Amino acid sequence: MSIRTPMRCPPKRSPFAEPVVLGLLAEAPAHGYALFARIRDDLTGVWQVGMNRLYALLDAMERDGLINGRAEQAGNRPERRVFRITAKGRRRFEAWLHAPSRSMQDMRVEFPPKLYFALRRGPQDVAALVQVQRIACRDELERLIARLRNAPPDGGYHALVYDFRIRQVRAILDWLDACEARCVAPTASHLTPLVKLNRPSKEKTT
């Protein structure tokens, strides 16, 4: 009797793993380890990824046409595969960056890296990101308040759940106001680096 080996499903790709990598490559081409180090150093507490997982993700993104890789050599160092974002990848990243997180769970895991990239671009991008998210949160708040209003009088459990979610959304709205006040106000430029911002140096022109 033969024993069937269970099929292994490929690991699910994080819904925002690709945009994070695309955002990093939108700033400058990089090889796999440089991307890994950047994620480790700049996005600690927001997102983490293992080396093997990152390289698998890069391979998948290249197959999807989001990035291109090419072997390059710098000095006496061994060749490394350097990745560059494609036009398709840039469109995918911009669409992700400017779209609101629809659920509160997505807000917790997806909005922080969006804020990271918006901060690197400047106050206008932070303001746009906050405003889009604020509108989505207000819509969610109205929906939850309506559900709470329509809950049965004796539905104590459901009323408590809706009240909990309403308080969550209100807390997020307060936090978005704090982000805007700290990062967008003209007088708050000295408070902007909420994360370590390693802006690529601009070449001086003569």
N, C-alpha and C positions, 0 to 999 in steps of 0.2 A: 504494500500500500504506500503510495507516494504521499509525502507531506508537503502541502502547499505553503510556500513562504508568503506571508501577508505582504501585500503591496504597500510600499511606503509612499505616502503622499508628500509632495514637495512642501517645505515649510511655507506658511502663509506670509506674504509680504506685507509689512506694516503699511497702513494706508497713507502714512506721511513720510515713510523712509525715502522713497524716491524724490519727493520735493526737497527734502533736506539736502540730499546729495546734489541735486540739480542746482539748488541755491548756492552751494559752495562752489560748484564748477562754473556757475554764471559769473562769479567774481574772477576766477583764474583757473586755467588748466591745472590738474594735479594728478599725482599717482596715488595708488591705493593707500599706501601707508601715510602719506601726507593728509589724506582725507580722514583716515582713522584718527590721527593725532589731533586734527582740528576738532573733530566731533568730541573726542575725549577731553580736550582742554576747554573748549568754548561751550559745549552743550551738556556739561556735567549736571546731572539732576533733571535734565529734560529728555534726553534720549541717549541711549548707549547701544553699541553694536560690536560684536566680535569681529575679528579680522576675517575669518572664514566666511562669516555671514555677509560682510561688506563686499568681499570679492565676488561672492555668488550674486549679490544684488547688482554689482557693476556689470557682470556678464549678462544678466537678464535685461538691464537697462540698455546695454549696447545692442542686444538682439531686437529690442523694441524700437531702436532708432532714436533714443533719447540722448545718447552720448556716443562719441567715437573714441576709440583707443588706438594709440600708436606707440610702438617701442621707441624709446629715445635714450640717448646716453649723454651724461653730463660729466665731462672730464674723464678721469680714470675709473669712475664708478660703473658698476654693472648696469646693463640696460634695464630700464623700468618702463612699464606701460603707462603712458600719460593719457589721461582722459580729458576730453573737451565736450562741452555741451553743444548739441545741435539746435537748429532752429525749432524743431519739433519739441525738443526738451525745454527750450526757453519759453515757448508758448505754454507748455504744461506747467512750468514753475510759476509763471505770471498769473495764470488762471487760478492756481492753488492759493497763491499769496493774497489775491484780491477777493477771494470768496470767503464768506463767513463760515465759521464752524457752526453746524446746525444743531448739534446736541450738546448737552452739558458735558458728557463724557469726552466728546471730540474737543470741546473747549479746553478741558484740562490737559489733554495730551498733544493737541495740534496747535493751539494758539501760541504757546510759548516759543516754539521755533519760528512761527510767523513773526512774532514780535522781535525776535533776534535779528532776522533779516531786515525788517522794517527799520530798526534802530540803526543798522549799518548804512542804510540809504539816506536817512535824515528825517527831520521832524514832519515834513509833509507826508511822507509815507506812513509814519506812525499815526498821524491824524486820520488818514484815509482808512487805515486798517482798523483803528479803534471805532470810527464812525460806522463802518460796515458791520462790525461785530455788535456794536451797541444796538443797531436797528434789529438785528436778528434776535438779540437777547430780549428786547422789548416786545417783539412779536411772541416769543416764547412765554414771556411773563403774562401777557394778555391771555394767551391760550390756557395757561395754568390757572389763572384767576377765574376764567369762565368755567373751567372744569370744577374748581372748588365751589363756585356759586351754584352749580347744577348738581353737586353731590347730594345724595339722599340725606335727610336730616339725621337719620340714625346711622349714617355711614361714617362712624368715627374714625375707623382705620384709614379709609381713602382720604378723608379730610386732612388727617395728619400727614399723610404722604404728600398730598398736594401742597400743604403748608410748608413742608420741608423743602420741596423743590422750588417753591416761590422764594423762600428765603435764600436758597442757593443762587438763584438768578439775580436777586437784588444785591447780593454780596458781590457777584461778578460785575454788575453794573457800577457799583461803587468803586471796585478795583479798576475798571476801565477809565472812570473819571480820574482816578489817581494817576494812572499811566499817562493820560492826556495832560494833566496839570504838570507832571514832572518832566515829560519828554517833549512836549509840543510848545509850551509857553516860551516866548522869546527870552524871558529872563531866567529860564531854567536850563540854559545850555551847559552849565557846570554840573548839572545832575544827570545829563543824558546817559553816561555809561553805566546802565544797570547791569549789563553784561560786559565781559571783556571784549572790546571792539578793536580788533587788529585790522584796521582798514588797510587795504593795499596801498602802498605809496604811489603817489602820482608823479609821473616824470615831469620835471620842470622844462618848460619850453622857453626858448630864448627869442 
